[in-house]
Amino acid sequence: MDHSNTRIGIIGLGVLGGSYAEALHYAGYEHIIGVDIDEASIETAKSLGWIEEGSSDPKILSDCDIVISCLYPGVFVQWIKDNQSVLKSGALLSDVTGVKRVVVEKISQELRPDIEFIACHPMAGKEFKGIKYADAGRFQAANFIIVPTEHSSEQAIETMRTLAEEMHFKTITCLTPEEHDKMISYLSQLTHVIAVSLMNANDNDSLALYTGDSFRDLTRIAKINEEMWPELFILNKDYLIHDIDQFVQELHDFRDLVQTEDVEGMKKKMISSTTRRALFDRK
């Protein structure tokens, strides 16, 4: 893409929005426009050189060729209802939301026919909020999922693939909205439920004095954004409830192995988990 003439708008300069702005700036894009209701976030992005212009007024996006929403799902849908008139004809719209079926359906129902929406999910979130935690360096070890539908153009898919490559994401894949939500339920949503539950299963305030790295590693994501995650869970509750039930059954099975002192059974579980976990080790 033409780095000197392509204008990219980013709605929401939080952790992901700020990281996008940083990555695209260092990729050479000269015209990055930021929109945020927090003036301090805009000033931070401008002072770092990540955006050329910024405003709380969506009209600043009127000349953008690509607009990327970094808003929560419900806020994103409402933003489109209220503000899509400011987007120019032919603009490409994308997002970073953690669920896709509902978002793709609602945006497709609301969006003008002269604007194309191509859903995406950068797998590079963080347990903290705000632009001060933005860090494009995290993208280098992160996966990027493009979520097209049967109506998506090849040009839109390739545009987002190019942007992901230029932001240095490690692996770029395509999934349907259904495939995405099923996969993300297990890999992300269930793990957050487990981390929260593990922290709440024991209220001993002295545990931090004795813990080792295993507990810290398992519960890092228990420091969770309570405004965003309940919405994601509810929008994907069919897959998530299924995965929670499946996990609970696995816990019950392991409990039975301990109860019956079935050493060989436990060993088989551990060998299986070790083999499967090796597939996740970063090369």
N, C-alpha and C positions, 0 to 999 in steps of 0.2 A: 504494500500500500504506500501511497504517497505521504510520507511523514510530515512534509512541510505544508501540505494543503488539507489533509484530512482533519476534520474537527471532531473531537470525541468529548461527549458530555458524560459526567458521572454524577448521579443523584445519590447523595448520602456519602459523606466523607468520614465514615467510621473506620473500623479496622480493615474491612475488605475494600471499601471505597478508597480509602487513603492508600492502601497497598497497590490497588490498580493504578491510581494516579502516579504513584512513585515509579512503578514498573514501566508504565507507558511513557513517562517522561524520560527515563533512562534508555528506553527503546528508541528514542529520537523523535517522538511526536511533539510538534511545536505548539499545537493548539488544543490544550486539554482544559475543559470548562467544568467547574465544580458547582454543584447546588447543594446547599445544606441549610437547615433552619438555624443552625448554630454558627454565628458569625466568627466565633473563636476558631472553629474548625477550618473555616474558609481562610482566615488569616494565617493559620498554621501552614496549610497547604501552599498558599501563595509565598510565604516567607521561605519555604523549603524549595521553591521553584517547581513544585509538582504540577501546579495548574497555572494557566496563563491568566484566567479570569475566574471570579467566583461571586455568587450572589445567592440570597434566599429566594429570589424571584425566578421562577421557572422560565420566564421569557428569555433568559440569557442563553437557553438551549436552542433558540429558533434557527440557528444556522448550522447546527451539529449534524454531521453525517451518520454518526453512531452514538447512541445514547444507552448507557448501562445503568440500570437501577440497582442500587445496593441497599434497598429498603426491605423491611420485613414483608412477608407475602400480602397480608391484608392491607398494609399501608401502600404497597406497590399498586395493587388493584385500584384502590381509591385515588391514588395519585394520577393514574391513567384516566380515570373517569373525570377528574377535575381539570387536568392540565394537558391532555394530549393535543389540544388545539394549538399549543405553542410549537409542537414539533413540525419540522418541514416535511413536505411530501417526499417520499422516497427514503426517508431516514430508516436506519436499521436499529431496532430496539432489542436489548438483551437484559439479563438479570443475573443475580447470584443466589436466588432463594434456594432453601434446602429441601423443598418439596415441589413437585412439578405437575402432577395430574390436575389438581384444582387450579393452580396458578395459570397453566397453559390454557385451560378451558375458559377461565374467567377473562383473561387478557384477550384471548381470541374473540370472545363475545363483545368486548368493549372497544377494541382497537379499530381505528379507521382503516379502510382497506388499502390505503396508499402507504401504509407503514407496515413493515414486516417485523414480527417478533420471533427471535430465536433464543430459546431458553438455554442457560448454561449454569454449571455449578462448579466453582473452584473449590476443591477440597482442601482449604487452607484457612479455616476459621481459627479463632482464638478464644480462650475463656474470658478475655477481658473486653471492655467496650471502649471506643473512642479512638480518634486518629493518632493519639500519642503511642498507641500500640501497633500502628500500621508498620508493616515490614515486608517489602517485596521480596526479600531474600528467602522467605518461607516458601515461595512458589517453586523454587528450584528442586525441592524434594516432594512437591505436591502433585496430585492428579487433577486433571481438568476434564469435566464431563460436558459434552455438548448434547442437548436434548431436542432433536428435531422432531417434527411430525411429518405426516405424509404431504403436508402443504408447504414445508420448508424448501426454499430454493437452495441449489448447490452453492450459489454465490454467498448466501448468508452463512451456510455451514463453513465454507472455506474462509470467509472473513473472520469468524470467531476462532477457527483453528489457527489462522495466521497470528491473531492477537495473542492467543495462548502461547504459541511458540515464541513470540517476541517478548512475552513476559517470563519466559523460561520455565514454564511448567514442565514437570518431568515426563508425564504420560498424558496423552490426550485421547479420549475415547468418545464414542457416540452411543447413547442409549435412548430408547423410547421413554416417554414419561412414565409408563407403567414399570418398565424395567428399572428405571432410575429409582422410583419410590420404593420398590421392593428391595433393591440392593441397599439403599440408604437407610432403610428401617433397621436392617441388621447391623450394618457397619458403623452407623453413627448414632441413630436414635436409641437403639437398645443399649449401646455402650454408655450413653449418658444416663439412661434410667438406672443401669447397674451401679454406676459411680455414685449417683445421688442416693440410691438405696443403701449402698455399702456405708456411706458416711452417716446415714440416719439410723442404721441398725444397732448402733451402740453409742450411747450418749456420755460415755466416760471422757471428761474433758482432759484427762491426763494422758490419753493415748499418744498425743503428739510427742511426749517425752520419751517414748519407747519405740516408736515406729522405725522401720527400715525402709529401704528404697522400694520394696515391692508394694507396700501400701501406698506410698506416695505416687508411684507410677500408675497404679490402678485407679486412684482417685483424683488425678490432676484435673480432669474435666468436670469434677463435682463442683468446682468454682464456676458456676454456670450463669448464663444470662437468663434470668427468670422472666424477662419480658418477651423474649423470642421463642424459647424452646417449647412452652406449653402450646403455642399456636402451631408449631411444626408437628408436635405429637398428635394433636387433634386432627389436623388436616391429613394425616397419614395413619389414622388410628387402626384401620383394618389390618394393614401389614404389621404395625407395631404390636398390637395385641396378640396377633398370631406368634410373633417372635418372642414376646414376653412369656407366653404360655409354653413355648418350646424350650426356652431357657429354664423356666421353673421345673419342667419335667426332667431336664438334664441334671439340675441340682438334686432333685429327689432321687434320681438314679444313683448319683454319687453318694448321697447320704446313705442309701441302702448298702452300698459297697463298704462304707465305713462301719455301719451298724453290724454287718455280718462278717467284718474283718476279712473281706475278700481282697487280698493283696494282689492276686493276679488280675482281677477285674480292674482295680485301680491302676495297675501298671499298663494295661491295655489302653485305658483312657488317656494316660499321660503320654504314651508313645504316639498315639493318634494326634493329640494336641501338639506335641513337639514337631511332628511331621508337617502338620497343617500350618503351624506358626512359621516354619522355615520359609514358606512361600511368600511371607510378608517382609522378610528381611531385605532392606534396601542394599542394592549392589553398589 
